[in-house]
Amino acid sequence: MKIHWLIIGLLVTACEQPTSVDKNPVAQQIRQKAVISDTGRWYSSDQLVLGQRVFQKNCQICHKENAAGTRNWKKTLPDGNYPPPPLNGTAHAWHHDMATLSRTIKNGGIPLGGVMPGFANKLSDKEIQAVIAYFQSFWSQDIYNAWLENGGLEVQ
């Protein structure tokens, strides 16, 4: 009988241990904002203001106004590269979790065979989160919900 209670105690203790994602301060901040945000999403209105400013200065030249991207983003250009896709929920950005979106902005698309430059030396983590918030603000609620259901808030 003592062994039975010992096993139950170990299981309960193991279940109470935070995961590596829970220990990540960025993940904790995002999860907290998901509950209390004034936008009804993981990000705040203040992040949208910053995100719009950062997007317009660094991203809009390629990803266009309102993150609309290039109309024929699936068709290669004469140089063989693909044009910048929309980030407004009409292309594939919503398929990527927070970690992938952040990593792509930091490292650019070159490691993946694309041409987007990396912004790790130009934008802070706060600015990168704000840019993601900004382009996600164009996502419909259905797209946003699908992103959440597919683990969008996971931060590795």
C-alpha positions in Angstrom: 0.0 0.0 0.0 2.9 2.4 0.8 4.3 1.9 -2.7 0.9 2.7 -4.2 0.8 6.1 -2.5 4.5 6.7 -3.3 3.8 6.2 -7.0 0.7 8.5 -6.8 2.8 11.1 -5.0 5.5 11.0 -7.7 3.0 11.3 -10.5 1.3 14.3 -8.9 4.7 15.9 -8.3 5.8 15.3 -11.9 2.6 16.7 -13.2 3.1 19.9 -11.2 6.5 20.6 -12.6 6.5 23.3 -15.2 7.4 22.4 -18.7 10.3 24.1 -20.5 7.8 26.2 -22.3 6.3 27.3 -19.0 9.8 28.3 -17.7 10.3 30.6 -20.7 9.5 34.2 -19.6 8.3 35.2 -23.1 5.9 32.3 -23.1 4.6 33.2 -19.7 4.2 36.8 -20.7 2.2 35.8 -23.9 0.0 33.4 -21.9 -0.7 36.1 -19.3 -1.7 38.6 -22.0 -3.9 36.0 -23.7 -6.0 36.2 -20.6 -6.0 39.9 -19.8 -5.4 41.7 -23.1 -7.6 44.5 -24.1 -7.7 43.2 -27.7 -9.2 39.8 -26.9 -6.0 38.2 -28.3 -2.5 37.6 -26.9 -1.3 41.1 -27.7 -2.3 44.5 -26.4 -3.3 47.7 -28.1 0.1 49.2 -27.1 1.8 46.4 -29.0 -0.3 47.1 -32.0 0.8 50.7 -32.0 4.5 49.8 -31.8 4.0 47.0 -34.3 2.5 49.3 -36.9 5.4 51.7 -36.5 8.0 48.9 -36.8 6.2 47.2 -39.7 5.9 50.4 -41.7 9.6 51.2 -41.2 11.0 47.7 -41.8 8.4 45.3 -43.4 5.9 47.3 -45.5 8.3 47.9 -48.4 8.1 44.1 -49.2 4.9 42.9 -47.4 2.9 45.9 -48.5 0.4 48.0 -46.7 -1.8 46.2 -44.2 0.5 43.2 -44.6 -1.3 42.4 -47.9 1.8 41.0 -49.6 2.2 40.4 -53.3 -1.0 39.4 -55.2 0.7 36.5 -57.0 2.9 35.4 -54.2 2.9 31.7 -55.2 4.3 32.5 -58.7 8.1 32.8 -59.0 9.6 36.0 -60.2 12.0 36.1 -63.2 15.0 35.6 -60.8 13.4 32.3 -59.6 12.5 33.6 -56.1 9.0 33.9 -54.7 7.7 37.4 -53.9 6.8 38.3 -50.3 3.7 36.6 -49.2 0.8 38.3 -47.5 1.0 38.2 -43.7 -2.6 39.2 -43.2 -4.0 35.7 -42.8 -4.6 35.0 -46.5 -1.3 33.1 -47.1 0.6 30.6 -45.0 1.9 32.7 -42.0 -0.9 31.6 -39.8 0.3 28.0 -40.1 3.4 28.9 -38.1 3.6 29.1 -34.3 5.0 32.1 -32.4 8.5 30.6 -32.2 8.7 30.0 -36.0 7.4 33.5 -36.8 9.9 35.1 -34.4 12.8 33.0 -35.7 11.9 33.8 -39.3 11.9 37.5 -38.6 15.2 37.3 -36.7 17.0 35.0 -39.1 15.2 35.9 -42.3 14.2 33.5 -45.1 17.7 32.9 -46.5 18.3 29.8 -44.3 15.0 28.4 -45.8 15.9 29.2 -49.4 14.2 32.6 -49.5 15.5 36.1 -49.8 14.0 37.9 -46.8 16.8 39.5 -44.7 17.1 38.8 -41.0 16.3 41.5 -38.4 18.1 40.0 -35.3 20.6 42.9 -35.3 17.9 45.5 -36.0 14.8 44.7 -34.0 14.5 43.8 -30.3 12.4 40.8 -29.2 9.8 43.3 -28.0 9.6 44.9 -31.5 9.5 41.4 -33.2 6.5 40.5 -31.0 4.9 43.8 -31.8 5.3 43.2 -35.6 3.7 39.8 -35.2 0.9 41.3 -33.2 0.4 44.0 -35.9 0.1 41.6 -38.9 -2.0 39.2 -36.8 -4.4 42.0 -36.2 -5.5 41.6 -39.9 -6.3 38.0 -39.4 -10.0 37.1 -39.2 -11.1 35.6 -35.9 -11.5 32.2 -37.6 -7.9 32.3 -38.8 -6.7 33.4 -35.4 -8.6 30.7 -33.7 -7.2 28.1 -36.0 -3.7 29.4 -35.3 -4.4 29.0 -31.5 -5.8 25.5 -31.9 -2.7 24.5 -33.9 -0.4 25.6 -31.1 0.3 29.1 -32.3 1.2 30.4 -28.8 3.9 27.8 -28.3 7.2 29.5 -27.7 10.2 27.3 -27.7 
